[in-house]
Amino acid sequence: MGLCTTTLSYERTRLANSARTELNHRICDTALDLMGPYAALWQDSKHVVDDGHWHYEHMFTLGLIIGGGTSRIQKNAIAERALGLPK
């Protein structure tokens, strides 16, 4: 595989990871919105929905978004390296 092909593949992977993480976070956000006041309950509450899965997942995906570099930084890196756009 040539260097250009490898770079494009790497950048596609970064873009896919960023998009997947953002989508997962949005899905969790929507689920929490649908739960209304029950969304604020944590795992040990007797009225919690789905054992607190959505609340936990929402916070977890937020950590992935921040930990992997913000989405804007990821997209800028892809634009610079894969597309050759200026900084």
Secondary structure, 3 states (H helix, E strand, C coil): CCHHHHHHHHHHHHHHHHHHHHHHHHHHHHHHHHHHHHHHCCCCCCCCCHHHHHHHHHHHHHHHHHHCCCHHHHHHHHHHHCCCCCC
